[in-house]
């Protein structure tokens, strides 16, 4: 069978490959500490679970609009008003089958073959795979600790060419957990807008932004660029990973385009998940999610302190999400060797930087602190034992 060039060009998602090996070790009876996958251990909040139970016995499971339940679109718009102070017309909200489906629709709507798109390096690999699948020429822009492993306005201007049609930014970011300062984001978006280029901002970790030293709250990109396209999800802040439900907010003229694409690509998002997700915006659910965010702050501190003790530097402390990007340069091992040996010898699963780009790929490793505190403490202890001969 001959497969498409598109299918052959997609690289394996290394985090998932390490997950498969971890599962094999577990099947052999080993206890594996899994810090390789960005999946909160909390699960969906209880009010959402109860709502799903009620929905399954009381609601017809028919198709919804391809854009999603209007009540859910309204609820998302109200969430942006109460949380970020933004007045969003519900007609601009598109509910999708996970944030991945939002990226699928958005890239299908915007990208033509040969379009150049700027993306930071490192960055989440699946985002750029969507772009490439529709023929975009993805320009990976090398970043560094000095720019918080994010694009900044100077980098965007330096790498801008006449054939750039758009840019994609994730803030907070996977794999680094770092955010683009809102003033910097405003300048980046203004530059792209002045060159008639679209802006996709992946905000799936926005709800998991940690307070700054000044106590300034997180802000959506829409606060500085109302015509940006933002992607979000129920998976991270709301802990609903397997429910496969997300959303995007698009300019009003883009909504009918998104509707046609969704109708043809997947008909509509999951009907029961949409009905249950209405409970995600209840005050008691938000209180649960905020408590979990504070718990993740505690886990972040535990991990940062542990890595410092072990001697694995974190060049930029994360200010959001649940990832730490640490350097293994001082161990004498590449990121891939470090992760393979850590898994095989001490049964701790991590993700090498090779998953996330080219810049520093062999030097950095991503650790997810979405696991419980006991699991994190055990994982750090195993890492310390693993490195004892190296660092002695």
C-alpha positions as a Markdown table, in Angstrom:
| # | Residue | x | y | z |
|---|---|---|---|---|
| 1 | Unk | 0.0 | 0.0 | 0.0 |
| 2 | Unk | 1.3 | 3.4 | -0.9 |
| 3 | Unk | 0.8 | 6.1 | 1.7 |
| 4 | Unk | 0.6 | 9.9 | 1.1 |
| 5 | Unk | 3.6 | 12.1 | 1.4 |
| 6 | Unk | 1.8 | 13.8 | 4.2 |
| 7 | Unk | 1.5 | 10.6 | 6.2 |
| 8 | Unk | 5.1 | 9.7 | 5.6 |
| 9 | Unk | 6.5 | 13.1 | 6.6 |
| 10 | Unk | 4.9 | 13.1 | 10.1 |
| 11 | Unk | 7.4 | 12.1 | 12.8 |
| 12 | Unk | 6.4 | 10.0 | 15.8 |
| 13 | Unk | 5.4 | 11.9 | 18.9 |
| 14 | Unk | 8.3 | 10.9 | 21.1 |
| 15 | Unk | 6.4 | 11.5 | 24.4 |
| 16 | Unk | 3.8 | 8.9 | 23.3 |
| 17 | Unk | 6.6 | 6.5 | 22.3 |
| 18 | Unk | 8.1 | 6.7 | 25.8 |
| 19 | Unk | 4.6 | 6.2 | 27.1 |
| 20 | Unk | 4.3 | 2.9 | 25.2 |
| 21 | Unk | 7.7 | 1.7 | 26.6 |
| 22 | Unk | 6.5 | 2.7 | 30.1 |
| 23 | Unk | 3.4 | 0.7 | 29.6 |
| 24 | Unk | 5.4 | -2.3 | 28.6 |
| 25 | Unk | 7.6 | -2.0 | 31.7 |
| 26 | Unk | 4.4 | -1.8 | 33.8 |
| 27 | Unk | 3.1 | -5.0 | 32.2 |
| 28 | Unk | 6.4 | -6.7 | 33.3 |
| 29 | Unk | 5.5 | -5.7 | 36.9 |
| 30 | Unk | 7.6 | -2.5 | 37.3 |
| 31 | Unk | 6.3 | 0.6 | 39.0 |
| 32 | Unk | 6.9 | 3.4 | 36.5 |
| 33 | Unk | 6.8 | 7.1 | 37.5 |
| 34 | Unk | 5.2 | 8.7 | 34.5 |
| 35 | Unk | 6.3 | 12.4 | 34.2 |
| 36 | Unk | 6.2 | 12.3 | 30.4 |
| 37 | Unk | 2.6 | 13.1 | 29.6 |
| 38 | Unk | 0.8 | 16.4 | 30.2 |
| 39 | Unk | -2.3 | 15.0 | 31.7 |
| 40 | Unk | -3.5 | 16.3 | 35.1 |
| 41 | Unk | -4.1 | 13.5 | 37.6 |
| 42 | Unk | -7.2 | 15.2 | 39.1 |
| 43 | Unk | -9.7 | 14.1 | 36.5 |
| 44 | Unk | -12.9 | 16.0 | 35.7 |
| 45 | Unk | -14.4 | 18.0 | 38.5 |
| 46 | Unk | -17.2 | 16.2 | 40.4 |
| 47 | Unk | -19.9 | 18.6 | 39.2 |
| 48 | Unk | -19.0 | 17.9 | 35.6 |
| 49 | Unk | -19.0 | 14.1 | 36.2 |
| 50 | Unk | -22.5 | 14.3 | 37.9 |
| 51 | Unk | -23.8 | 16.4 | 35.0 |
| 52 | Unk | -22.6 | 13.7 | 32.5 |
| 53 | Unk | -24.4 | 11.1 | 34.5 |
| 54 | Unk | -27.6 | 13.1 | 34.4 |
| 55 | Unk | -27.2 | 13.8 | 30.7 |
| 56 | Unk | -26.8 | 10.2 | 29.8 |
| 57 | Unk | -30.3 | 9.4 | 31.3 |
| 58 | Unk | -32.2 | 12.5 | 30.3 |
| 59 | Unk | -30.9 | 14.0 | 27.1 |
| 60 | Unk | -31.3 | 12.8 | 23.5 |
| 61 | Unk | -27.9 | 12.1 | 22.0 |
| 62 | Unk | -28.6 | 13.7 | 18.7 |
| 63 | Unk | -26.1 | 15.8 | 16.6 |
| 64 | Unk | -25.6 | 19.3 | 17.7 |
| 65 | Unk | -24.7 | 22.3 | 15.5 |
| 66 | Unk | -21.2 | 21.9 | 13.9 |
| 67 | Unk | -20.3 | 25.0 | 15.9 |
| 68 | Unk | -21.4 | 23.4 | 19.1 |
| 69 | Unk | -24.4 | 23.9 | 21.5 |
| 70 | Unk | -25.3 | 27.5 | 21.6 |
| 71 | Unk | -25.7 | 27.4 | 25.4 |
| 72 | Unk | -22.1 | 26.2 | 25.7 |
| 73 | Unk | -20.9 | 28.9 | 23.3 |
| 74 | Unk | -22.7 | 31.5 | 25.5 |
| 75 | Unk | -21.2 | 30.0 | 28.6 |
| 76 | Unk | -17.7 | 30.2 | 27.2 |
| 77 | Unk | -18.3 | 33.8 | 26.2 |
| 78 | Unk | -19.5 | 34.7 | 29.7 |
| 79 | Unk | -16.4 | 32.9 | 31.1 |
| 80 | Unk | -14.2 | 35.3 | 29.1 |
| 81 | Unk | -16.1 | 38.3 | 30.5 |
| 82 | Unk | -16.0 | 37.2 | 34.1 |
| 83 | Unk | -12.4 | 35.9 | 34.0 |
| 84 | Unk | -10.6 | 38.2 | 31.6 |
| 85 | Unk | -13.0 | 41.2 | 31.3 |
| 86 | Unk | -13.6 | 40.6 | 27.6 |
| 87 | Unk | -16.9 | 41.1 | 25.8 |
| 88 | Unk | -17.0 | 38.2 | 23.3 |
| 89 | Unk | -20.0 | 37.7 | 21.0 |
| 90 | Unk | -21.0 | 34.0 | 21.4 |
| 91 | Unk | -21.2 | 33.7 | 17.6 |
| 92 | Unk | -17.4 | 33.9 | 17.5 |
| 93 | Unk | -17.0 | 30.9 | 19.7 |
| 94 | Unk | -16.6 | 27.6 | 18.0 |
| 95 | Unk | -16.8 | 24.4 | 20.2 |
| 96 | Unk | -14.6 | 21.7 | 18.8 |
| 97 | Unk | -13.6 | 18.0 | 19.4 |
| 98 | Unk | -10.7 | 19.0 | 21.6 |
| 99 | Unk | -8.2 | 21.8 | 21.0 |
| 100 | Unk | -6.6 | 19.6 | 18.3 |
| 101 | Unk | -9.8 | 19.8 | 16.2 |
| 102 | Unk | -9.8 | 23.6 | 16.7 |
| 103 | Unk | -6.2 | 23.7 | 15.3 |
| 104 | Unk | -7.3 | 21.4 | 12.4 |
| 105 | Unk | -10.2 | 23.7 | 11.5 |
| 106 | Unk | -8.2 | 26.9 | 11.9 |
| 107 | Unk | -5.3 | 25.7 | 9.8 |
| 108 | Unk | -7.6 | 24.3 | 7.1 |
| 109 | Unk | -9.3 | 27.7 | 7.0 |
| 110 | Unk | -6.2 | 29.8 | 6.7 |
| 111 | Unk | -3.2 | 27.9 | 5.2 |
| 112 | Unk | -2.5 | 27.5 | 1.5 |
| 113 | Unk | 0.4 | 25.5 | 0.2 |
| 114 | Unk | 3.7 | 27.4 | 0.4 |
| 115 | Unk | 2.5 | 29.9 | 3.1 |
| 116 | Unk | 5.3 | 30.6 | 5.5 |
| 117 | Unk | 4.3 | 30.5 | 9.2 |
| 118 | Unk | 6.6 | 31.5 | 12.1 |
| 119 | Unk | 6.6 | 29.1 | 15.1 |
| 120 | Unk | 9.0 | 29.2 | 18.1 |
| 121 | Unk | 11.6 | 26.5 | 18.6 |
| 122 | Unk | 11.0 | 24.7 | 21.0 |
| 123 | Unk | 7.2 | 24.3 | 20.7 |
| 124 | Unk | 4.5 | 21.6 | 20.8 |
| 125 | Unk | 5.2 | 19.3 | 17.8 |
| 126 | Unk | 1.5 | 18.6 | 16.9 |
| 127 | Unk | 0.8 | 22.3 | 16.3 |
| 128 | Unk | 3.3 | 22.6 | 13.6 |
| 129 | Unk | 2.3 | 19.2 | 12.1 |
| 130 | Unk | -1.2 | 20.7 | 11.5 |
| 131 | Unk | 0.4 | 23.6 | 9.6 |
| 132 | Unk | 2.7 | 21.3 | 7.6 |
| 133 | Unk | -0.2 | 19.0 | 6.7 |
| 134 | Unk | -2.0 | 21.8 | 4.9 |
| 135 | Unk | 1.2 | 22.7 | 3.0 |
| 136 | Unk | 2.6 | 25.5 | 5.1 |
| 137 | Unk | 6.3 | 26.1 | 5.2 |
| 138 | Unk | 6.9 | 26.2 | 8.9 |
| 139 | Unk | 9.8 | 28.5 | 9.9 |
| 140 | Unk | 11.1 | 27.4 | 13.3 |
| 141 | Unk | 12.5 | 30.5 | 15.0 |
| 142 | Unk | 15.3 | 29.6 | 17.5 |
| 143 | Unk | 14.6 | 31.0 | 21.0 |
| 144 | Unk | 16.6 | 30.9 | 24.2 |
| 145 | Unk | 16.4 | 31.4 | 27.9 |
| 146 | Unk | 16.9 | 35.1 | 27.3 |
| 147 | Unk | 13.6 | 35.2 | 25.5 |
| 148 | Unk | 12.0 | 32.7 | 27.9 |
| 149 | Unk | 12.0 | 30.1 | 25.1 |
| 150 | Unk | 9.3 | 32.2 | 23.4 |
| 151 | Unk | 9.1 | 34.5 | 20.4 |
| 152 | Unk | 9.6 | 38.1 | 21.1 |
| 153 | Unk | 9.0 | 41.2 | 18.9 |
| 154 | Unk | 12.7 | 41.4 | 18.0 |
| 155 | Unk | 12.8 | 37.8 | 16.9 |
| 156 | Unk | 9.6 | 38.2 | 14.9 |
| 157 | Unk | 11.0 | 41.2 | 13.1 |
| 158 | Unk | 14.4 | 39.6 | 12.5 |
| 159 | Unk | 12.8 | 36.4 | 10.9 |
| 160 | Unk | 10.0 | 38.2 | 9.0 |
| 161 | Unk | 10.0 | 37.8 | 5.3 |
| 162 | Unk | 7.6 | 39.0 | 2.6 |
| 163 | Unk | 6.1 | 35.5 | 2.3 |
| 164 | Unk | 5.1 | 35.2 | 6.0 |
| 165 | Unk | 1.3 | 34.7 | 6.1 |
| 166 | Unk | 0.9 | 34.1 | 9.8 |
| 167 | Unk | 2.4 | 33.0 | 13.1 |
| 168 | Unk | 1.5 | 30.6 | 15.9 |
| 169 | Unk | 2.3 | 31.2 | 19.5 |
| 170 | Unk | 1.5 | 29.1 | 22.6 |
| 171 | Unk | 1.4 | 31.0 | 25.9 |
| 172 | Unk | 1.9 | 29.4 | 28.4 |
| 173 | Unk | 4.0 | 27.0 | 26.4 |
| 174 | Unk | 4.4 | 23.3 | 26.1 |
| 175 | Unk | 7.3 | 22.2 | 26.7 |
| 176 | Unk | 8.6 | 25.1 | 28.8 |
| 177 | Unk | 5.7 | 26.3 | 30.8 |
| 178 | Unk | 6.7 | 29.9 | 30.1 |
| 179 | Unk | 4.5 | 32.7 | 28.9 |
| 180 | Unk | 4.9 | 35.7 | 26.6 |
| 181 | Unk | 4.6 | 38.9 | 28.6 |
| 182 | Unk | 1.4 | 40.6 | 27.5 |
| 183 | Unk | 3.1 | 43.8 | 26.3 |
| 184 | Unk | 5.5 | 41.7 | 24.2 |
| 185 | Unk | 2.6 | 39.7 | 22.8 |
| 186 | Unk | 0.8 | 43.0 | 21.9 |
| 187 | Unk | 3.9 | 44.1 | 20.0 |
| 188 | Unk | 4.2 | 40.8 | 18.2 |
| 189 | Unk | 0.6 | 40.8 | 17.1 |
| 190 | Unk | 0.7 | 44.4 | 16.0 |
| 191 | Unk | 3.7 | 43.7 | 13.7 |
| 192 | Unk | 1.9 | 40.7 | 12.2 |
| 193 | Unk | -1.4 | 42.6 | 11.8 |
| 194 | Unk | 0.5 | 45.5 | 10.1 |
| 195 | Unk | 1.7 | 42.9 | 7.5 |
| 196 | Unk | -1.8 | 41.4 | 7.0 |
| 197 | Unk | -0.8 | 38.2 | 8.6 |
| 198 | Unk | -3.0 | 36.1 | 10.9 |
| 199 | Unk | -2.2 | 35.3 | 14.5 |
| 200 | Unk | -3.1 | 32.0 | 16.2 |
| 201 | Unk | -2.5 | 32.0 | 19.9 |
| 202 | Unk | -2.7 | 28.6 | 21.7 |
| 203 | Unk | -4.0 | 29.5 | 25.2 |
| 204 | Unk | -4.9 | 26.0 | 26.5 |
| 205 | Unk | -2.8 | 26.6 | 29.6 |
| 206 | Unk | -4.0 | 30.1 | 30.2 |
| 207 | Unk | -6.2 | 29.1 | 33.2 |
| 208 | Unk | -3.1 | 27.5 | 34.7 |
| 209 | Unk | -1.0 | 30.6 | 34.7 |
| 210 | Unk | 0.6 | 31.3 | 38.1 |
| 211 | Unk | 0.4 | 34.7 | 39.7 |
| 212 | Unk | 3.3 | 37.0 | 39.0 |
| 213 | Unk | 5.3 | 38.8 | 41.7 |
| 214 | Unk | 3.1 | 41.8 | 41.2 |
| 215 | Unk | 0.0 | 39.7 | 41.4 |
| 216 | Unk | -1.1 | 40.7 | 37.9 |
| 217 | Unk | -3.8 | 38.3 | 36.6 |
| 218 | Unk | -3.4 | 36.3 | 33.3 |
| 219 | Unk | -4.7 | 38.0 | 30.2 |
| 220 | Unk | -6.0 | 36.5 | 27.0 |
| 221 | Unk | -4.3 | 37.6 | 23.7 |
| 222 | Unk | -7.8 | 38.9 | 22.8 |
| 223 | Unk | -7.2 | 41.7 | 25.3 |
| 224 | Unk | -4.5 | 43.2 | 23.1 |
| 225 | Unk | -5.5 | 41.8 | 19.7 |
| 226 | Unk | -9.3 | 41.4 | 19.4 |
| 227 | Unk | -8.9 | 39.8 | 15.9 |
| 228 | Unk | -6.4 | 37.1 | 17.0 |
| 229 | Unk | -7.6 | 33.5 | 16.8 |
| 230 | Unk | -7.3 | 31.9 | 20.2 |
| 231 | Unk | -7.4 | 28.2 | 21.0 |
| 232 | Unk | -8.5 | 26.7 | 24.3 |
| 233 | Unk | -9.6 | 23.4 | 25.8 |
| 234 | Unk | -11.4 | 21.7 | 28.6 |
| 235 | Unk | -8.5 | 19.3 | 29.0 |
| 236 | Unk | -6.0 | 21.2 | 31.1 |
| 237 | Unk | -7.6 | 23.8 | 33.5 |
| 238 | Unk | -10.8 | 21.7 | 33.8 |
| 239 | Unk | -8.9 | 18.4 | 33.8 |
| 240 | Unk | -11.2 | 16.8 | 31.1 |
| 241 | Unk | -8.5 | 15.3 | 28.9 |
| 242 | Unk | -10.4 | 12.2 | 27.6 |
| 243 | Unk | -13.6 | 14.1 | 27.0 |
| 244 | Unk | -12.1 | 15.6 | 23.8 |
| 245 | Unk | -13.7 | 19.0 | 24.0 |
| 246 | Unk | -12.2 | 22.4 | 23.2 |
| 247 | Unk | -13.0 | 25.7 | 21.6 |
| 248 | Unk | -11.6 | 28.6 | 19.6 |
| 249 | Unk | -12.6 | 32.2 | 19.3 |
| 250 | Unk | -12.3 | 33.6 | 15.8 |
| 251 | Unk | -13.1 | 36.8 | 13.9 |
| 252 | Unk | -16.8 | 36.9 | 13.1 |
| 253 | Unk | -16.3 | 36.6 | 9.3 |
| 254 | Unk | -14.5 | 33.3 | 10.0 |
| 255 | Unk | -17.3 | 31.6 | 11.8 |
| 256 | Unk | -19.2 | 30.4 | 8.7 |
| 257 | Unk | -16.0 | 29.0 | 7.2 |
| 258 | Unk | -15.3 | 27.1 | 10.4 |
| 259 | Unk | -18.9 | 25.8 | 10.4 |
| 260 | Unk | -18.5 | 24.4 | 6.8 |
| 261 | Unk | -15.2 | 22.7 | 7.7 |
| 262 | Unk | -16.5 | 21.2 | 10.9 |
| 263 | Unk | -19.6 | 19.9 | 9.1 |
| 264 | Unk | -17.4 | 18.0 | 6.7 |
| 265 | Unk | -14.6 | 17.0 | 8.9 |
| 266 | Unk | -16.4 | 15.6 | 12.0 |
| 267 | Unk | -20.1 | 16.7 | 11.9 |
| 268 | Unk | -20.1 | 18.1 | 15.5 |
| 269 | Unk | -18.3 | 17.7 | 18.9 |
| 270 | Unk | -19.5 | 15.0 | 21.3 |
| 271 | Unk | -23.0 | 15.8 | 22.3 |
| 272 | Unk | -22.9 | 14.4 | 25.9 |
| 273 | Unk | -19.5 | 16.0 | 26.6 |
| 274 | Unk | -20.9 | 19.4 | 25.5 |
| 275 | Unk | -24.0 | 19.1 | 27.7 |
| 276 | Unk | -21.9 | 18.1 | 30.7 |
| 277 | Unk | -19.3 | 20.8 | 30.0 |
| 278 | Unk | -21.9 | 23.4 | 30.9 |
| 279 | Unk | -21.3 | 22.5 | 34.5 |
| 280 | Unk | -17.6 | 23.4 | 34.1 |
| 281 | Unk | -18.5 | 27.1 | 34.5 |
| 282 | Unk | -20.5 | 26.8 | 37.7 |
| 283 | Unk | -19.0 | 28.6 | 40.6 |
| 284 | Unk | -18.4 | 25.4 | 42.6 |
| 285 | Unk | -16.5 | 23.9 | 39.6 |
| 286 | Unk | -14.3 | 27.0 | 39.2 |
| 287 | Unk | -13.5 | 26.9 | 42.9 |
| 288 | Unk | -12.3 | 23.3 | 42.5 |
| 289 | Unk | -10.2 | 24.2 | 39.4 |
| 290 | Unk | -8.7 | 27.2 | 41.3 |
| 291 | Unk | -7.8 | 24.9 | 44.2 |
| 292 | Unk | -6.1 | 22.5 | 41.7 |
| 293 | Unk | -4.2 | 25.4 | 40.2 |
| 294 | Unk | -2.8 | 26.3 | 43.6 |
| 295 | Unk | -1.9 | 22.6 | 44.1 |
| 296 | Unk | 0.1 | 22.7 | 40.8 |
| 297 | Unk | 2.0 | 25.7 | 42.2 |
| 298 | Unk | 3.0 | 23.6 | 45.1 |
| 299 | Unk | 4.1 | 20.8 | 42.8 |
| 300 | Unk | 6.1 | 23.3 | 40.7 |
| 301 | Unk | 8.0 | 24.4 | 43.8 |
| 302 | Unk | 8.7 | 20.8 | 44.8 |
| 303 | Unk | 10.1 | 20.0 | 41.4 |
| 304 | Unk | 12.2 | 23.1 | 41.0 |
| 305 | Unk | 13.7 | 22.6 | 44.5 |
| 306 | Unk | 14.4 | 18.9 | 43.7 |
| 307 | Unk | 16.0 | 19.6 | 40.3 |
| 308 | Unk | 18.2 | 22.3 | 41.9 |
| 309 | Unk | 19.3 | 19.8 | 44.6 |
| 310 | Unk | 20.1 | 17.2 | 42.1 |
| 311 | Unk | 22.0 | 19.5 | 39.9 |
| 312 | Unk | 19.8 | 19.7 | 36.8 |
| 313 | Unk | 19.4 | 23.4 | 35.9 |
| 314 | Unk | 16.1 | 25.0 | 34.9 |
| 315 | Unk | 17.1 | 28.1 | 32.9 |
| 316 | Unk | 13.6 | 29.6 | 33.0 |
| 317 | Unk | 11.2 | 28.8 | 35.8 |
| 318 | Unk | 7.7 | 28.1 | 34.4 |
| 319 | Unk | 5.0 | 30.5 | 35.1 |
| 320 | Unk | 2.2 | 28.4 | 33.8 |
| 321 | Unk | 1.1 | 24.9 | 32.6 |
| 322 | Unk | 2.7 | 22.0 | 34.4 |
| 323 | Unk | 6.0 | 21.5 | 32.7 |
| 324 | Unk | 9.7 | 22.1 | 33.7 |
| 325 | Unk | 12.3 | 22.2 | 30.9 |
| 326 | Unk | 15.6 | 21.3 | 32.4 |
| 327 | Unk | 19.1 | 21.0 | 31.0 |
| 328 | Unk | 21.0 | 17.7 | 31.0 |
| 329 | Unk | 24.1 | 19.2 | 29.4 |
| 330 | Unk | 26.1 | 18.7 | 32.6 |
| 331 | Unk | 25.5 | 15.0 | 32.8 |
| 332 | Unk | 27.4 | 14.2 | 29.6 |
| 333 | Unk | 24.3 | 12.5 | 28.1 |
| 334 | Unk | 22.1 | 13.7 | 25.3 |
| 335 | Unk | 18.5 | 14.3 | 26.1 |
| 336 | Unk | 17.5 | 11.1 | 24.3 |
| 337 | Unk | 20.1 | 9.0 | 26.1 |
| 338 | Unk | 19.2 | 10.5 | 29.5 |
| 339 | Unk | 15.5 | 9.7 | 29.0 |
| 340 | Unk | 16.1 | 6.2 | 27.7 |
| 341 | Unk | 18.4 | 5.3 | 30.5 |
| 342 | Unk | 16.2 | 7.0 | 33.2 |
| 343 | Unk | 13.3 | 4.8 | 31.9 |
| 344 | Unk | 15.1 | 1.6 | 31.6 |
| 345 | Unk | 17.3 | 1.9 | 34.7 |
| 346 | Unk | 15.1 | 3.7 | 37.2 |
| 347 | Unk | 11.6 | 3.4 | 35.6 |
| 348 | Unk | 10.9 | 7.1 | 35.4 |
| 349 | Unk | 9.4 | 8.4 | 32.1 |
| 350 | Unk | 10.4 | 11.8 | 30.8 |
| 351 | Unk | 10.3 | 13.4 | 27.4 |
| 352 | Unk | 13.5 | 14.5 | 25.5 |
| 353 | Unk | 13.7 | 17.9 | 23.9 |
| 354 | Unk | 13.9 | 16.2 | 20.5 |
| 355 | Unk | 10.1 | 16.2 | 20.5 |
| 356 | Unk | 9.9 | 19.9 | 20.5 |
| 357 | Unk | 12.2 | 21.2 | 17.8 |
| 358 | Unk | 15.8 | 21.7 | 16.9 |
| 359 | Unk | 17.1 | 24.4 | 19.2 |
| 360 | Unk | 18.7 | 22.8 | 22.2 |
| 361 | Unk | 16.8 | 19.6 | 21.4 |
| 362 | Unk | 19.6 | 17.3 | 22.5 |
| 363 | Unk | 20.3 | 19.3 | 25.7 |
| 364 | Unk | 16.8 | 19.7 | 27.3 |
| 365 | Unk | 14.3 | 17.3 | 28.9 |
| 366 | Unk | 10.7 | 18.0 | 29.7 |
| 367 | Unk | 9.2 | 16.9 | 33.0 |
| 368 | Unk | 5.5 | 17.1 | 33.6 |
| 369 | Unk | 4.5 | 17.9 | 37.2 |
| 370 | Unk | 0.8 | 17.0 | 36.5 |
| 371 | Unk | 1.4 | 13.9 | 38.6 |
| 372 | Unk | 0.7 | 13.7 | 42.4 |
| 373 | Unk | 3.1 | 15.0 | 45.0 |
| 374 | Unk | 4.1 | 11.4 | 46.2 |
| 375 | Unk | 4.8 | 10.4 | 42.6 |
| 376 | Unk | 6.9 | 13.6 | 42.0 |
| 377 | Unk | 8.8 | 13.0 | 45.2 |
| 378 | Unk | 9.5 | 9.4 | 44.2 |
| 379 | Unk | 10.5 | 10.5 | 40.7 |
| 380 | Unk | 13.0 | 13.1 | 42.0 |
| 381 | Unk | 14.5 | 10.5 | 44.4 |
| 382 | Unk | 15.0 | 8.1 | 41.6 |
| 383 | Unk | 16.6 | 10.8 | 39.4 |
| 384 | Unk | 18.9 | 11.6 | 42.2 |
| 385 | Unk | 20.0 | 8.0 | 42.6 |
| 386 | Unk | 20.3 | 7.6 | 38.8 |
| 387 | Unk | 22.7 | 10.6 | 38.6 |
| 388 | Unk | 24.6 | 9.9 | 41.8 |
| 389 | Unk | 27.6 | 8.2 | 40.0 |
| 390 | Unk | 27.5 | 11.0 | 37.3 |
| 391 | Unk | 27.5 | 13.9 | 39.7 |
| 392 | Unk | 29.7 | 12.5 | 42.4 |
